[in-house]
Every structure is written in C-alpha cells, then in structure tokens.
C-alpha cells in the first residue's frame, strides 16, 4: 500500500472542510440565522469557500497522472478498464450516499418545507445519478455538489484518452503536449464560457495543471515545465482574471515545490500527521454524506423552534461535527470495503 502523503492529505482536509462549510452557509434556516451572528464569516463562506473545489480539481489531475501515465501505454482494453475502474470507485459509494440522501430528505420534509430539500426522485432521475449523467440530462440533483462526481469521471476519462493517444510510440512527450494543448484551450476558451460547465473541457484547465504539475515535479526538465505552467497560467489570467484559476495555479505550483523539498520538507509530528491522514482519507466520504446531515440538522432546528443566532451557530457546529463523524463511519464501512472489492475484481 502506498504511504499517504501529508501535504496531499492536508490539502484534501482544507478543501473538503471549506466545501462543507460553504454548503452549510448556503442552505436552510440554520444558515440564515447564523448569518445574523457572524455576517462577515458566513458571507465569506458563501461567496468564496466554494472555490476550494479547485483544490480537488488540481489534486485529481495530479493523483490520476501517477497511475495513468504508465497504464495508458497499453491497448484500447487497458483504456476501457481504467475508466471503468474509476467509474466504480466513484459511483458505488456515491450511489449508497444518494440512497442516504433520499431517505434523509424524506425525513426532513416532515419537519421542514424548503426548496433545498429535494423531492422524492423518479426512476429516470435515479438512473441519471447512477450513470453520473444527472447534469448532462438536467436531472434535479439529489444532494449538494453531486455535479463534481460526474465531472471527475469525465476529466479522468479525458486525461486517460489524451495519454493513450499520445503514447502510441511508448514515449510520453506527445501525450504531455496533448494535455498541455487542451489545458490552454480550456483556460483561454472553454472555462470562459459558462455554457460548457456540464462538460469536462470547462474544468480541464485546472485538472491538467495538476497532471502537468505531477510530471514537472519528476521531470529532468522540471524548471522548464514549471516555467511553462506558470507562463500559461499567467497568460490566462491576464486575458481574463478568474480567482478560481489563480487558486488552481497556486495549488499546482505548491505541489511542485513541496515535491522538490522531499518528504523531509513536509513531515509533521505524528500527533498532527495522523489526524490529517484520517481527514484526508475521509474527504470523499465527507463530501458524499454531509448534505443528509445538513438537511436533518435544519429540520431538527426548525422543529425545535430555533430562532436565535446563537442557537443557529451551535446547530451549525454540531451538524458539521456530525458530518465528520458520519464520514469516518461511511469511509470505514462503505467506501473502503467497496474499494477492496473493486481491487479484488481487477486482480481477478
């Protein structure tokens, strides 16, 4: 088993917590009342914490690259297997979480009537979620942020295809230039057109920054790649400033720098490293299960007649802590066993 990397887990921890806090600042009477107690903080979480998704886009490309680059030198069957395995790793825990979200919504509707609580799904809506096509077919989302799971699969498949196409001669250079070319097209065109935001090209700029950061950190021409990434990122920002792209570029350059420093440059005492590893390991589970807790927490708050800002802050903090606790259970009992089963099927 590959050793966990502290800096990767730290970024996952920061990103997942910010995304959860963004959702808790956006939905329900708890968010409305808490905004009266801490308007500046809740406003910042609502406006800016959502950008933490860029951390996961960059990390997604970075981590995908280390497995895909050698694997995509195989035949078309290898390409298909890689995408199928990625689908299973994303979709199986996701489907369990959707069942949990649907059940939680049914309970929450008994005590709270609000637009953010989804209605009971139809069969077509459920099938769209199972196939990770809910945004493509405009099916109403059954949980918050589920668009990202579908986009992650699209991005992984697109990166795999580019690496496979470029490595027919068993050399990575052509593949990397394909990735860099589509990255530039995304940053300069697709990412500036919101009409593309259901499709991978819109987000590929950030994802490819992570993929190329992985290569740059390990290349004998690392400084050239670092300069190229920085130059392309600055060019895109000069053409059209986007804070989310500036964040993605910063994360990519940080990953390169931390890799150069080596393990000694980002080690922590065990008392700090263990919680970071645990929170990083459960980041996907937290993303999947926090919205059911959010719905139930808001419904309970409304049923108990909560109205004071201080009460809302307590309810918000307890709900976030409950989400983290549920994520640990979900990762241990659902996500990890499913991952082991997928690995055993792959070996078979």
C-alpha positions in Angstrom: 0.0 0.0 0.0 1.4 3.4 -1.0 2.3 5.6 2.0 0.0 8.6 2.5 1.5 12.0 1.7 0.9 14.5 4.4 0.7 17.6 2.2 -1.8 15.9 -0.1 -4.0 15.0 2.9 -3.6 18.5 4.3 -4.9 20.0 1.0 -7.8 17.4 0.9 -8.7 18.3 4.5 -8.7 22.0 3.9 -10.7 21.7 0.6 -13.3 19.3 2.0 -13.9 21.4 5.1 -14.3 24.6 3.1 -16.8 23.0 0.7 -18.9 21.6 3.6 -18.9 25.0 5.3 -19.9 26.6 2.1 -23.0 24.4 1.8 -23.8 24.9 5.5 -23.7 28.7 4.9 -26.0 28.4 1.8 -28.9 26.2 2.8 -31.7 26.4 5.4 -32.8 28.3 8.4 -29.6 27.5 10.3 -27.6 29.3 7.7 -30.0 32.3 7.7 -29.9 32.7 11.5 -26.1 32.0 11.8 -25.6 34.8 9.2 -27.1 37.2 11.8 -24.5 36.2 14.4 -21.5 36.2 12.1 -22.4 38.0 8.8 -18.8 38.6 7.6 -17.8 35.0 8.1 -20.9 33.4 6.7 -20.8 35.8 3.8 -17.2 34.8 3.1 -18.0 31.1 3.3 -20.9 31.6 0.9 -19.0 33.7 -1.6 -15.5 32.2 -1.6 -15.3 28.8 0.1 -16.9 27.2 -2.9 -13.6 27.9 -4.8 -12.0 25.1 -2.7 -13.3 22.8 -5.4 -10.2 24.0 -7.4 -8.0 22.2 -4.9 -9.7 18.9 -5.7 -9.6 19.5 -9.4 -5.8 20.1 -9.3 -5.3 17.2 -6.9 -7.5 15.0 -9.1 -5.2 15.5 -12.1 -2.1 15.2 -10.0 -3.1 11.9 -8.5 -4.6 10.5 -11.7 -1.4 11.1 -13.6 0.8 8.8 -11.5 -1.4 5.8 -12.4 -2.5 6.7 -15.8 0.8 7.7 -17.5 2.3 4.2 -17.4 -1.0 2.4 -17.8 -2.0 4.2 -21.0 0.8 2.7 -22.9 -1.4 -0.4 -23.3 -4.2 -1.3 -25.8 -7.7 0.0 -26.0 -8.8 -2.6 -23.5 -6.5 -1.0 -20.9 -8.0 2.4 -21.6 -11.5 1.0 -21.1 -10.5 -0.8 -17.9 -9.0 2.3 -16.4 -12.2 4.3 -17.0 -14.5 1.5 -15.8 -12.5 1.2 -12.5 -12.6 4.9 -12.0 -16.4 4.8 -12.5 -16.8 2.0 -10.0 -14.6 3.8 -7.4 -16.7 6.9 -7.7 -20.2 5.6 -8.4 -20.5 2.7 -5.9 -20.0 4.9 -2.7 -21.9 7.7 -4.5 -25.0 5.5 -5.0 -25.0 4.5 -1.4 -24.8 8.1 -0.4 -27.6 9.0 -2.7 -29.8 6.4 -1.0 -28.9 8.0 2.3 -29.7 11.5 0.9 -33.1 10.4 -0.4 -34.0 8.8 2.9 -32.8 11.9 4.8 -34.8 14.2 2.5 -37.9 12.1 3.2 -37.5 12.6 6.9 -36.5 16.3 6.7 -39.6 17.1 4.6 -41.8 16.0 7.6 -40.5 18.9 9.6 -39.3 21.5 7.1 -40.7 22.7 3.8 -37.8 24.2 1.9 -36.6 24.4 -1.7 -33.2 23.0 -1.0 -34.7 19.7 0.2 -35.1 17.5 -3.0 -38.4 15.8 -3.7 -38.7 12.1 -3.9 -36.9 11.0 -7.1 -38.4 9.3 -10.2 -36.8 6.3 -11.8 -35.3 8.4 -14.6 -33.7 10.8 -12.2 -32.3 7.9 -10.1 -30.9 6.3 -13.3 -29.3 9.5 -14.3 -27.5 9.7 -11.0 -26.4 6.1 -11.2 -24.8 6.7 -14.6 -23.4 10.1 -13.4 -25.3 11.9 -16.2 -27.6 14.0 -13.9 -26.2 17.3 -15.1 -25.9 16.3 -18.7 -29.7 15.4 -18.8 -30.7 18.3 -16.5 -32.0 16.0 -13.8 -32.6 17.7 -10.4 -29.7 16.9 -8.1 -30.5 14.7 -5.1 -27.6 16.0 -3.0 -25.4 19.1 -2.9 -22.3 19.2 -5.1 -23.0 15.9 -6.9 -22.1 17.6 -10.2 -18.5 17.2 -9.1 -18.6 13.4 -9.1 -19.8 13.4 -12.7 -17.2 15.9 -13.8 -14.4 14.0 -12.1 -15.2 10.9 -14.2 -15.3 12.9 -17.4 -12.0 14.5 -16.6 -10.4 11.2 -15.7 -11.6 9.7 -18.9 -10.5 12.7 -21.0 -7.0 12.6 -19.4 -6.7 8.8 -20.0 -7.7 9.3 -23.6 -5.1 12.0 -24.2 -2.4 10.0 -22.6 -3.4 6.9 -24.5 -3.4 8.7 -27.9 -0.1 10.4 -27.2 1.8 7.3 -26.1 1.3 5.0 -29.1 5.1 5.2 -29.6 5.7 4.4 -25.9 7.1 7.9 -25.3 5.2 10.4 -23.0 6.3 13.7 -24.7 3.5 13.7 -27.3 0.9 12.8 -24.7 2.0 15.6 -22.4 1.8 18.2 -25.2 -1.7 17.0 -25.9 -2.6 17.6 -22.3 -0.9 21.0 -22.3 -2.7 22.0 -25.5 -6.2 21.1 -24.2 -5.3 22.8 -20.9 -4.6 26.0 -22.8 -7.8 25.7 -24.8 -9.7 25.3 -21.6 -8.1 28.2 -19.8 -8.4 30.5 -22.8 -11.8 29.5 -24.2 -13.9 26.8 -22.6 -13.5 28.0 -19.0 -14.7 31.5 -20.0 -18.0 30.2 -21.4 -20.5 29.0 -18.7 -22.4 27.1 -21.4 -19.6 24.4 -21.1 -19.9 23.9 -17.3 -21.6 20.5 -17.6 -18.6 19.1 -19.5 -15.0 18.3 -18.8 -13.4 20.9 -21.1 -14.7 23.7 -18.9 -12.7 22.3 -15.9 -9.8 20.7 -17.7 -7.5 23.7 -17.3 -7.4 23.2 -13.5 -7.3 19.4 -13.8 -4.4 19.5 -16.3 -2.5 21.9 -14.1 -2.4 19.2 -11.6 -1.5 16.5 -14.1 1.4 18.5 -15.5 2.5 19.5 -12.0 3.0 15.8 -11.3 5.1 15.5 -14.4 7.0 18.7 -13.8 8.0 17.7 -10.3 9.5 14.4 -11.6 10.9 15.6 -15.0 14.6 16.1 -15.6 13.5 19.3 -17.2 11.4 20.4 -14.2 12.3 24.1 -14.3 11.2 24.3 -18.0 7.9 22.7 -17.2 7.5 24.9 -14.1 8.1 28.0 -16.2 5.7 26.8 -18.9 2.9 26.1 -16.4 3.4 29.5 -14.7 3.6 31.3 -18.0 0.4 29.7 -19.4 -1.4 30.3 -16.1 -0.4 34.0 -16.1 -1.4 34.4 -19.7 -4.9 33.0 -19.0 -5.3 35.3 -16.0 -4.1 38.4 -18.0 -6.6 37.6 -20.6 -9.5 37.1 -18.1 -8.8 37.3 -14.4 -10.5 34.4 -12.6 -9.8 33.9 -8.9 -10.6 30.2 -9.2 -7.9 29.8 -11.8 -5.4 31.8 -9.8 -6.1 29.4 -6.9 -5.7 26.3 -9.2 -2.3 27.7 -10.5 -1.2 28.4 -6.9 -2.0 24.8 -5.8 -0.2 23.3 -8.8 2.9 25.3 -8.2 2.7 24.4 -4.5 2.6 20.7 -5.3 5.7 21.0 -7.4 7.6 22.9 -4.7 6.6 20.5 -2.0 7.7 17.5 -4.1 11.1 19.1 -4.7 11.6 19.6 -0.9 11.1 15.9 -0.5 9.5 14.0 2.4 11.6 15.8 5.0 10.2 19.1 3.8 6.5 18.4 4.7 6.7 15.9 7.6 4.8 16.6 10.8 4.8 15.1 14.3 2.6 12.0 14.5 0.1 13.8 16.7 -0.6 16.2 13.8 0.0 13.8 10.9 -2.4 11.1 12.0 -5.5 13.4 12.1 -4.5 14.9 8.8 -4.2 11.5 7.2 -7.6 10.4 8.6 -9.3 13.6 7.4 -7.7 13.3 4.0 -8.7 9.7 3.7 -12.3 10.5 4.5 -12.6 13.6 2.3 -14.6 11.9 -0.4 -16.9 10.3 2.2 -17.4 13.7 3.9 -18.3 15.2 0.5 -20.9 12.5 0.0 -22.6 12.4 3.4 -22.6 16.0 4.7 -25.8 17.0 2.9 -28.0 14.4 4.5 -26.8 15.7 7.9 -27.4 19.3 6.7 -31.0 18.5 5.8 -31.7 16.7 9.1 -30.0 19.3 11.2 -32.0 22.1 9.6 -35.2 20.1 10.0 -34.5 19.4 13.7 -33.6 23.1 14.3 -36.9 24.2 12.7 -38.9 21.6 14.7 -37.4 22.7 18.0 -38.3 26.3 17.1 -34.8 27.6 16.9 -34.7 31.3 16.1 -31.8 32.9 18.0 -28.5 33.5 16.1 -26.5 31.8 19.0 -28.7 28.7 18.7 -28.1 28.5 15.0 -24.3 28.7 15.4 -24.4 25.8 17.9 -26.6 23.9 15.5 -24.2 24.6 12.6 -21.1 23.5 14.6 -22.8 20.3 15.8 -24.0 19.5 12.3 -20.5 19.9 10.8 -19.1 17.7 13.6 -21.8 15.1 13.0 -20.9 15.2 9.3 -17.2 14.5 10.0 -18.1 11.6 12.3 -20.5 10.1 9.8 -17.8 10.4 7.1 -15.4 8.3 9.2 -18.1 5.6 9.6 -19.0 5.8 5.9 -15.4 5.5 4.8 -14.7 2.5 7.0 -17.9 0.6 6.5 -18.8 1.5 2.9 -16.1 3.2 0.8 -13.1 1.2 2.0 -14.8 -2.3 1.6 -16.1 -1.3 -1.8 -12.6 -0.2 -2.8 -11.2 -3.5 -1.7 -13.8 -5.4 -3.6 -13.1 -3.4 -6.8 -9.3 -4.1 -6.3 -10.0 -7.8 -6.0 -12.1 -7.8 -9.2 -9.3 -6.0 -11.0 -6.8 -8.6 -10.0 -9.1 -11.4 -10.9 
